[in-house]
Amino acid sequence: MNPPLADRMRPRSLDEFVGQEHLLGEGMPLRRLIEEGKIPSMILWGPPGTGKTSLGRLMAGYVGAPFKSFSAVLSGVKEVREVVEQARRGQWVEGIPTFLFVDEIHRFNKAQQDAFLPHVEEGVIVLIGSTTENPSFEVNAPLLSRTTVFPFQPLSEENLHVLLGRAMNDAERGVTGADGNPLALEEGVEEVLVGLADGDARTLLGVLEMSAAAATGEITAGLVGDLLSKKTSRHDRAGESHFNLISALHKAVRGSDVDGALYWLARILEGGEDPLFVVRRIVRMAAEDVGLADPRALSIALSARDTYHFLGSPEGEIALFEAVVYLAVAPKSNAIYRAEKESRKAAREHPSWQVPLHMRNAPTSLMKDLGYGKEYLYDHDFPDALAPQSYLPEELSDLQLYRPDTRGLEAKISERLDWLRSRRDEIMKKNQEEKSGSEGVE
């Protein structure tokens, strides 16, 4: 039986591995350990579908070690002992430890986690634990102290596009149509699939495989929508998927067209779409396209969710119509949306700038001796609650990420922000002059 696409597309080398560049890029710490064959016991912590299992298999292959895998959901201490005994016998023969991959290790209780300790210490096994939960809270301290935690990140859209391209074009391992012939993607479908995946390669490849099994020649947006919709639109005779309909609703709201927004919302609900899916999109519209031009928009969208939860269908659906009308007539701003993108870009481009010493807490004497918290100024002790200090790394002191529009409340926010920035610059300049004068006197 042909294995699932996600299994077939597992990387066969580090160069094939997609994502986690902060760990596996050229010269990065985990990649160096793997290439040097110095792989420690570790915890791989991150969201599903980001390559944790694939990396565990790859690492064992790089050092030629046996690889054993089991799930903490299905296994217990008995299975751990059996695997460890096999590993011990294998070590006597081969002289190398077994790589033991434990999926969802956070589901093991304390006693089960403790069962690994002596075998990790003896070097009988190299433990590779996988978890979606913060290991600081879910993995016992003794086991945590004997492992290295490597955080995994959701796959970027660029990563997902690479994986999708491979699956479409790999004649040996990729997808073919229901007739066994190669497939193409209708224009725009690639973006739909990547958006649906939301950083999860397994989801991406699962939806692609399901779509390919029902397609001949081309995977269309309508096909993907039909496969994933909980209900098929009864009135959608033109073959439009719910993706097109929700896009139409979003764009009508963004364009302040009340009638268009109401029509598309009605089409969506009459077609049998899950109202909770619609509510989630309405909340997104409020944050993305109205933002602080009218902060009440987000509250009304969330109230629509609560009302629907309380009343259910069909009575609660009127709250969705109310929210859509409010969002459509509200002043529009995507300044928060732009600020989010700029902030994330800045964080990616400058991931290493340190928190200034004066902004760090100092709960221990050592940290105080190192200057943590030194010269921090409490803003409420100063006029206008503005202290003469910076809150960004020195290298980013001129960074401006939020640029409000001139519509709705953001016009007033813009005035306030201009005043704050100007006033802080004035205070900082005055403080610097006073410091310079003081140093001159000395």
C-alpha positions in Angstrom: 0.0 0.0 0.0 1.3 3.4 -1.0 2.2 5.4 2.2 0.6 8.9 2.7 2.1 11.8 0.8 3.4 13.4 4.0 5.5 10.2 4.6 6.7 9.9 1.0 7.9 13.5 1.0 10.0 13.3 4.2 13.4 14.8 3.6 16.3 12.4 2.9 19.1 14.8 3.8 19.6 18.0 5.7 19.8 19.8 2.4 16.3 18.6 1.6 14.9 19.7 5.0 12.6 22.7 4.7 12.2 25.2 7.5 13.9 25.7 10.9 16.7 27.7 9.3 17.6 29.1 12.7 18.6 25.5 13.7 19.6 23.8 10.5 20.9 26.6 8.2 24.5 26.5 7.3 26.6 27.0 10.4 23.7 26.8 12.8 24.2 25.0 16.1 22.0 21.9 15.6 23.3 21.4 12.0 26.9 21.5 13.2 26.1 18.9 15.9 24.5 16.6 13.4 27.3 16.9 10.8 29.9 16.3 13.4 28.0 13.2 14.7 27.8 14.7 18.2 24.0 14.5 18.6 22.8 14.8 22.2 19.5 13.8 23.8 17.1 16.6 23.0 13.5 17.9 23.1 12.1 19.2 19.9 9.5 21.8 20.8 7.1 23.3 18.3 3.7 23.2 16.5 2.6 20.1 14.6 3.7 19.6 11.0 7.0 21.4 11.3 9.4 18.5 10.8 10.2 17.2 14.3 9.7 13.5 13.4 11.4 13.9 10.1 14.5 15.4 11.8 14.6 12.6 14.3 14.8 10.1 11.5 17.4 12.1 9.7 19.7 12.4 12.7 19.7 8.7 13.3 20.5 8.1 9.6 23.4 10.6 9.8 25.2 8.6 12.4 24.0 5.2 11.3 22.2 4.5 14.5 19.1 2.3 15.0 15.9 4.4 15.1 12.9 3.5 17.3 9.7 5.5 17.5 6.6 5.4 19.6 3.9 7.7 20.8 3.4 8.7 24.4 -0.3 8.5 23.8 -0.2 4.8 23.0 2.8 3.5 25.0 3.7 3.2 28.7 6.6 2.2 30.9 6.4 -1.4 29.7 7.1 -0.4 26.1 9.9 1.9 27.3 11.6 -1.0 29.0 11.3 -3.2 26.0 12.8 -0.7 23.7 15.6 0.1 26.1 16.4 -3.6 26.5 16.6 -3.9 22.7 18.8 -0.9 22.6 21.1 -2.3 25.2 21.5 -5.6 23.3 22.1 -3.6 20.1 24.8 -1.5 21.8 26.6 -4.6 22.9 26.7 -5.8 19.2 27.2 -2.5 17.3 28.7 -0.2 20.0 26.3 2.7 19.2 23.2 3.9 21.0 19.7 3.7 19.7 17.9 6.8 18.8 14.6 6.7 20.6 12.0 9.1 19.3 9.1 9.8 21.7 6.2 11.7 20.1 4.2 13.9 22.5 6.6 13.2 25.4 4.6 15.7 27.5 1.8 13.1 27.8 4.1 10.9 29.8 3.6 11.3 33.6 6.5 11.8 36.0 7.2 8.1 36.6 7.2 7.4 32.9 9.5 10.3 32.1 11.8 9.2 35.0 12.1 5.8 33.4 14.3 7.3 30.7 16.8 9.0 33.0 19.3 6.1 33.7 19.4 5.0 30.1 20.1 8.5 28.9 22.9 8.9 31.4 24.4 5.6 30.5 24.3 6.4 26.8 22.2 3.4 25.9 19.7 5.7 24.1 19.8 9.1 22.5 16.3 10.4 23.5 14.6 12.6 21.0 11.4 13.9 22.6 8.8 15.7 20.5 6.3 18.1 22.1 3.9 20.8 21.2 3.8 22.0 24.8 6.3 24.2 26.7 8.8 21.7 28.1 9.5 24.0 31.0 6.1 23.1 32.3 5.5 19.6 30.8 8.9 17.8 31.1 10.3 16.9 34.5 13.3 19.0 35.6 15.7 16.0 35.9 15.0 14.9 32.3 15.0 18.5 31.1 18.5 19.0 32.6 19.8 16.0 30.7 18.4 17.2 27.3 18.8 20.2 25.0 15.7 22.0 24.0 15.4 23.1 20.3 12.4 25.3 19.6 10.7 24.7 16.2 8.8 27.5 14.4 5.7 27.2 12.1 6.8 26.9 8.5 6.8 30.1 6.6 4.7 30.6 3.5 7.9 30.4 1.5 8.7 27.1 3.1 5.2 25.8 2.2 5.5 26.9 -1.4 8.7 24.9 -1.7 7.1 21.8 -0.2 4.1 22.2 -2.5 6.3 22.6 -5.5 8.2 19.4 -4.7 5.1 17.4 -4.2 3.7 18.5 -7.5 6.8 17.9 -9.5 8.5 14.9 -7.9 7.6 12.0 -10.3 8.7 9.4 -7.8 7.2 10.6 -4.5 4.7 13.3 -5.4 1.1 13.4 -6.4 -0.6 12.4 -9.6 -4.3 12.7 -10.7 -7.0 10.2 -10.4 -6.0 8.9 -13.8 -2.3 8.5 -12.8 -1.2 11.5 -14.9 0.6 14.7 -13.8 -1.5 17.5 -12.3 -1.5 21.3 -12.5 -2.8 23.9 -10.1 -5.4 26.4 -11.2 -4.3 29.9 -10.8 -4.6 31.0 -7.1 -5.0 27.5 -5.7 -1.4 27.4 -4.5 -2.1 30.4 -2.3 -5.3 28.8 -1.0 -3.5 25.6 -0.1 -0.7 27.4 1.6 -3.2 29.6 3.6 -5.1 26.6 4.7 -1.9 24.9 5.9 -1.2 27.7 8.4 2.5 26.7 8.9 1.8 22.9 9.0 3.4 20.8 6.3 1.3 17.7 7.2 -1.9 19.7 6.7 -0.7 21.1 3.4 0.3 17.7 2.0 -2.8 16.0 3.3 -5.1 18.5 1.6 -3.1 18.3 -1.6 -3.2 14.5 -1.6 -7.0 14.4 -1.0 -7.5 17.0 -3.8 -5.2 15.1 -6.2 -7.1 11.9 -5.7 -10.3 13.6 -6.9 -8.7 15.6 -9.8 -7.8 14.9 -13.4 -5.6 17.4 -15.2 -6.0 20.3 -12.7 -6.7 20.9 -9.1 -9.2 23.8 -8.9 -10.2 26.1 -6.1 -13.7 24.8 -6.4 -12.5 21.2 -5.9 -10.5 22.1 -2.8 -13.4 24.1 -1.4 -15.9 21.2 -2.0 -13.6 18.8 -0.3 -13.1 20.9 2.8 -16.5 22.6 3.2 -18.6 21.1 5.9 -21.6 21.6 3.6 -21.8 22.3 -0.1 -23.5 25.6 -1.1 -27.0 24.9 -2.4 -27.2 28.1 -4.4 -23.7 28.1 -5.8 -24.6 27.1 -9.3 -21.5 28.9 -10.7 -19.2 26.5 -8.9 -17.6 29.1 -6.6 -16.1 27.7 -3.4 -16.5 29.1 0.0 -13.1 30.6 -0.4 -14.4 32.9 -3.1 -17.4 33.8 -1.1 -15.6 34.6 2.1 -13.1 36.7 0.0 -16.0 38.6 -1.5 -17.4 39.3 1.9 -14.1 40.5 3.2 -13.5 42.8 0.2 -17.0 44.3 0.4 -16.5 45.1 4.1 -13.0 46.6 3.3 -14.6 48.6 0.6 -17.3 50.0 2.9 -20.1 48.5 0.7 -22.8 47.6 3.2 -25.2 46.1 0.6 -22.5 44.0 -1.0 -21.3 42.8 2.4 -24.9 41.8 3.4 -25.5 40.0 0.2 -22.3 37.9 0.4 -22.9 37.1 4.1 -26.4 35.9 3.2 -25.0 33.8 0.3 -22.5 32.2 2.7 -25.0 31.3 5.4 -27.7 30.2 3.0 -25.2 28.0 1.4 -24.8 26.1 4.7 -21.4 27.4 5.8 -20.6 27.0 9.5 -21.4 30.4 11.2 -18.4 30.0 13.5 -16.1 30.0 10.5 -17.8 33.2 9.3 -17.5 34.8 12.8 -13.7 34.0 12.8 -13.3 35.8 9.5 -15.4 38.8 10.8 -13.1 39.1 13.8 -10.2 39.1 11.4 -11.8 41.8 9.3 -12.3 44.0 12.3 -8.6 43.8 13.4 -7.1 44.0 9.9 -9.2 46.6 8.1 -10.8 48.7 10.8 -8.3 48.5 13.6 -7.9 51.5 15.8 -9.8 53.8 13.4 -12.8 52.4 15.4 -11.7 50.1 18.3 -15.3 49.2 19.0 -15.4 47.2 15.7 -13.3 44.4 17.3 -15.5 44.4 20.4 -18.7 44.2 18.3 -17.2 41.3 16.2 -16.3 39.4 19.4 -19.8 40.2 20.8 -21.2 38.6 17.6 -19.3 35.5 18.4 -20.6 35.4 22.0 -24.2 36.1 20.9 -24.0 33.2 18.3 -22.6 30.9 20.9 -25.4 31.9 23.3 -28.4 31.7 20.9 -27.1 29.2 18.3 -28.7 29.0 14.8 -30.7 30.5 13.3 -31.5 33.2 16.0 -27.8 34.0 16.8 -26.9 34.6 13.1 -28.5 38.1 13.2 -25.5 39.2 15.3 -23.3 38.3 12.3 -25.3 40.7 10.1 -25.1 43.4 12.8 -21.3 43.0 13.0 -20.9 43.1 9.2 -22.9 46.3 8.8 -20.9 48.0 11.6 -17.6 46.9 10.1 -18.7 48.0 6.6 -19.7 51.6 7.7 -16.8 52.0 10.1 -13.8 54.2 9.2 -11.0 52.0 7.8 -7.4 51.6 8.7 -4.9 48.8 8.1 -2.2 50.6 10.2 -2.2 47.8 12.8 -1.9 45.2 10.1 1.0 47.0 8.6 2.6 47.5 12.0 2.3 43.8 12.7 4.1 43.0 9.4 6.8 45.6 10.0 7.3 44.5 13.6 7.8 40.8 12.6 10.1 41.9 9.8 12.2 43.9 12.3 12.3 41.0 14.7 13.4 38.6 12.0 16.1 41.0 10.7 17.4 41.9 14.1 16.9 38.8 16.3 20.0 39.3 18.4 19.8 42.8 19.8 19.8 42.5 23.6 17.3 44.0 26.0 18.9 47.1 27.4 20.3 46.6 30.9 18.1 49.2 32.5 14.9 47.3 31.3 15.9 43.9 32.7 14.6 42.6 36.0 17.2 41.8 38.7 15.8 39.2 41.1 19.2 37.9 42.1 22.3 39.6 43.5 24.4 38.4 40.6 22.0 40.0 38.1 22.2 43.3 40.1 26.0 43.1 40.0 25.9 42.7 36.2 23.9 45.9 36.0 20.4 44.5 35.4 17.8 47.2 36.1 20.5 49.8 36.9 19.3 53.4 36.2 15.8 52.3 35.3 13.5 55.3 35.6 9.9 54.8 36.8 7.8 56.8 34.3 5.0 57.7 36.8 7.6 59.7 38.8 8.0 62.1 35.9 5.8 64.8 34.4 3.4 63.5 31.7 4.5 60.0 32.9 7.5 60.2 30.5 10.9 59.3 31.7 14.1 60.3 29.8 15.0 56.8 28.6 14.7 54.6 25.5 12.8 51.3 25.3 14.4 49.9 22.2 17.9 48.4 21.7 20.3 51.3 21.0 20.8 50.1 17.5 17.1 50.5 16.8 16.5 53.7 18.6 15.0 55.4 15.5 12.6 52.6 14.7 9.0 53.6 14.0 6.6 50.6 13.4 3.1 52.1 13.9 2.0 54.8 11.5 -1.6 55.6 12.1 -3.9 56.7 9.3 -5.9 59.9 9.4 -9.3 58.3 9.5 -11.6 57.8 12.5 -10.0 57.6 16.0 -6.6 57.1 14.4 -6.5 60.8 13.5 -6.5 61.6 17.2 -4.1 58.7 17.9 -1.8 60.2 15.3 -1.8 63.5 17.1 -1.2 61.9 20.4 1.7 59.8 19.0 3.3 62.8 17.4 3.2 64.6 20.7 4.6 61.6 22.6 7.5 61.2 20.2 8.2 64.9 20.2 7.9 65.3 24.0 10.1 62.2 24.6 12.8 63.6 22.2 12.7 66.9 24.0 13.0 65.2 27.4 15.9 63.0 26.2 17.7 65.9 24.7 17.3 68.0 27.9 18.5 65.0 30.1 21.6 64.6 27.9 22.4 68.2 28.1 22.1 68.1 31.9 24.4 65.0 32.0 27.0 66.7 29.8 26.9 69.8 32.0 27.3 67.8 35.2 30.3 65.9 33.7 31.9 69.2 32.7 31.6 70.6 36.2 33.3 67.5 37.6 
